[in-house]
Amino acid sequence: MADQTQPEITRLLLAWEGGDGEAFDKLIPLVYPELRRL
């Protein structure tokens, strides 16, 4: 995962935790490739 996406991922996780459903939709394309690789 690229270092420059980490702050964005953190921001989206916090937004999702706060109830922002759209944040989840934006988060998945950023993290899915790395999760799949693992």
ChimeraX commands (.cxc) that place a marker at each C-alpha (Angstrom):
marker #1 position 0.00,0.00,0.00 radius 0.5
marker #1 position 1.42,3.34,-0.98 radius 0.5
marker #1 position 2.44,5.62,1.87 radius 0.5
marker #1 position 0.48,8.52,0.42 radius 0.5
marker #1 position -2.81,6.59,0.71 radius 0.5
marker #1 position -2.40,5.84,4.42 radius 0.5
marker #1 position -3.72,9.23,5.66 radius 0.5
marker #1 position -6.69,8.88,3.31 radius 0.5
marker #1 position -7.40,5.37,4.59 radius 0.5
marker #1 position -7.25,6.59,8.19 radius 0.5
marker #1 position -9.59,9.47,7.38 radius 0.5
marker #1 position -12.05,7.12,5.69 radius 0.5
marker #1 position -11.92,4.63,8.56 radius 0.5
marker #1 position -12.70,7.39,11.03 radius 0.5
marker #1 position -15.54,8.67,8.87 radius 0.5
marker #1 position -16.95,5.14,8.52 radius 0.5
marker #1 position -16.71,4.65,12.29 radius 0.5
marker #1 position -18.65,7.90,12.65 radius 0.5
marker #1 position -21.48,6.54,10.51 radius 0.5
marker #1 position -20.53,7.75,7.03 radius 0.5
marker #1 position -21.64,4.93,4.75 radius 0.5
marker #1 position -20.06,6.54,1.70 radius 0.5
marker #1 position -16.66,6.32,3.40 radius 0.5
marker #1 position -16.89,2.52,3.28 radius 0.5
marker #1 position -17.56,2.63,-0.47 radius 0.5
marker #1 position -14.48,4.79,-0.97 radius 0.5
marker #1 position -12.37,2.70,1.41 radius 0.5
marker #1 position -12.82,-0.71,-0.18 radius 0.5
marker #1 position -11.08,0.04,-3.50 radius 0.5
marker #1 position -8.09,1.39,-1.56 radius 0.5
marker #1 position -7.62,-1.57,0.79 radius 0.5
marker #1 position -9.02,-4.56,-1.12 radius 0.5
marker #1 position -5.98,-5.17,-3.36 radius 0.5
marker #1 position -3.67,-5.27,-0.33 radius 0.5
marker #1 position -6.01,-7.53,1.63 radius 0.5
marker #1 position -6.26,-9.85,-1.35 radius 0.5
marker #1 position -2.47,-9.95,-1.65 radius 0.5
marker #1 position -2.19,-11.06,1.98 radius 0.5
marker link #1:1,2 radius 0.2
marker link #1:2,3 radius 0.2
marker link #1:3,4 radius 0.2
marker link #1:4,5 radius 0.2
marker link #1:5,6 radius 0.2
marker link #1:6,7 radius 0.2
marker link #1:7,8 radius 0.2
marker link #1:8,9 radius 0.2
marker link #1:9,10 radius 0.2
marker link #1:10,11 radius 0.2
marker link #1:11,12 radius 0.2
marker link #1:12,13 radius 0.2
marker link #1:13,14 radius 0.2
marker link #1:14,15 radius 0.2
marker link #1:15,16 radius 0.2
marker link #1:16,17 radius 0.2
marker link #1:17,18 radius 0.2
marker link #1:18,19 radius 0.2
marker link #1:19,20 radius 0.2
marker link #1:20,21 radius 0.2
marker link #1:21,22 radius 0.2
marker link #1:22,23 radius 0.2
marker link #1:23,24 radius 0.2
marker link #1:24,25 radius 0.2
marker link #1:25,26 radius 0.2
marker link #1:26,27 radius 0.2
marker link #1:27,28 radius 0.2
marker link #1:28,29 radius 0.2
marker link #1:29,30 radius 0.2
marker link #1:30,31 radius 0.2
marker link #1:31,32 radius 0.2
marker link #1:32,33 radius 0.2
marker link #1:33,34 radius 0.2
marker link #1:34,35 radius 0.2
marker link #1:35,36 radius 0.2
marker link #1:36,37 radius 0.2
marker link #1:37,38 radius 0.2
view
